[in-house]
Amino acid sequence: MANPNYSKKEISWALSELGKKGVKDPTREHAIKLLDTFKEFGKVVVDEIKKDKKPEAN
């Protein structure tokens, strides 16, 4: 688990989403893992955008 400094609202949202996806008895640890995954995915997207962005010619 990465840094579990998520708000109660974020944990609650993740637990709700896990329940919608059919996870039986989701735990706080499951929620944190889901939030960590989203955080990592966001970093990948940002890195890819930076990589794809070309310097503009002046």
BALOBA-1460 file (C-alpha; in Angstrom, 3 decimals):
// residues 58
<rec num="1" residu="m" x="0.000" y="0.000" z="0.000"/>
<rec num="2" residu="a" x="1.213" y="3.440" z="-0.847"/>
<rec num="3" residu="n" x="0.589" y="6.479" z="1.336"/>
<rec num="4" residu="p" x="-2.903" y="5.935" z="2.788"/>
<rec num="5" residu="n" x="-3.571" y="9.628" z="3.398"/>
<rec num="6" residu="y" x="-6.986" y="9.614" z="1.811"/>
<rec num="7" residu="s" x="-10.002" y="11.437" z="3.191"/>
<rec num="8" residu="k" x="-12.998" y="9.646" z="4.636"/>
<rec num="9" residu="k" x="-14.950" y="10.806" z="1.587"/>
<rec num="10" residu="e" x="-12.424" y="9.215" z="-0.805"/>
<rec num="11" residu="i" x="-12.406" y="5.947" z="1.172"/>
<rec num="12" residu="s" x="-16.198" y="5.922" z="1.260"/>
<rec num="13" residu="w" x="-16.382" y="6.505" z="-2.495"/>
<rec num="14" residu="a" x="-13.903" y="3.696" z="-3.188"/>
<rec num="15" residu="l" x="-15.813" y="1.292" z="-0.925"/>
<rec num="16" residu="s" x="-19.011" y="2.185" z="-2.749"/>
<rec num="17" residu="e" x="-17.398" y="1.573" z="-6.141"/>
<rec num="18" residu="l" x="-15.978" y="-1.760" z="-5.003"/>
<rec num="19" residu="g" x="-19.442" y="-2.776" z="-3.864"/>
<rec num="20" residu="k" x="-20.906" y="-1.798" z="-7.250"/>
<rec num="21" residu="k" x="-18.315" y="-3.972" z="-8.956"/>
<rec num="22" residu="g" x="-19.344" y="-7.006" z="-6.920"/>
<rec num="23" residu="v" x="-16.544" y="-7.132" z="-4.368"/>
<rec num="24" residu="k" x="-18.001" y="-8.893" z="-1.356"/>
<rec num="25" residu="d" x="-17.204" y="-7.235" z="1.958"/>
<rec num="26" residu="p" x="-14.754" y="-4.590" z="0.670"/>
<rec num="27" residu="t" x="-12.324" y="-3.373" z="3.309"/>
<rec num="28" residu="r" x="-10.507" y="-0.097" z="3.872"/>
<rec num="29" residu="e" x="-7.378" y="-1.782" z="2.484"/>
<rec num="30" residu="h" x="-9.241" y="-2.660" z="-0.723"/>
<rec num="31" residu="a" x="-10.371" y="0.952" z="-0.993"/>
<rec num="32" residu="i" x="-6.848" y="2.291" z="-0.499"/>
<rec num="33" residu="k" x="-5.503" y="-0.096" z="-3.123"/>
<rec num="34" residu="l" x="-8.130" y="1.143" z="-5.596"/>
<rec num="35" residu="l" x="-7.291" y="4.780" z="-4.850"/>
<rec num="36" residu="d" x="-3.556" y="4.051" z="-5.194"/>
<rec num="37" residu="t" x="-4.225" y="2.462" z="-8.577"/>
<rec num="38" residu="f" x="-6.078" y="5.547" z="-9.772"/>
<rec num="39" residu="k" x="-3.250" y="7.749" z="-8.502"/>
<rec num="40" residu="e" x="-0.646" y="5.702" z="-10.421"/>
<rec num="41" residu="f" x="-2.809" y="5.694" z="-13.550"/>
<rec num="42" residu="g" x="-3.004" y="9.491" z="-13.381"/>
<rec num="43" residu="k" x="0.797" y="9.719" z="-13.258"/>
<rec num="44" residu="v" x="1.089" y="7.453" z="-16.310"/>
<rec num="45" residu="v" x="-1.345" y="9.628" z="-18.254"/>
<rec num="46" residu="v" x="0.504" y="12.828" z="-17.336"/>
<rec num="47" residu="d" x="3.846" y="11.297" z="-18.329"/>
<rec num="48" residu="e" x="2.446" y="10.130" z="-21.685"/>
<rec num="49" residu="i" x="1.002" y="13.581" z="-22.404"/>
<rec num="50" residu="k" x="4.369" y="15.180" z="-21.647"/>
<rec num="51" residu="k" x="6.093" y="12.637" z="-23.875"/>
<rec num="52" residu="d" x="3.669" y="13.184" z="-26.759"/>
<rec num="53" residu="k" x="3.728" y="16.954" z="-26.497"/>
<rec num="54" residu="k" x="6.141" y="18.452" z="-28.962"/>
<rec num="55" residu="p" x="7.812" y="21.829" z="-28.473"/>
<rec num="56" residu="e" x="6.134" y="24.469" z="-30.567"/>
<rec num="57" residu="a" x="8.203" y="26.047" z="-33.330"/>
<rec num="58" residu="n" x="8.508" y="29.816" z="-33.006"/>
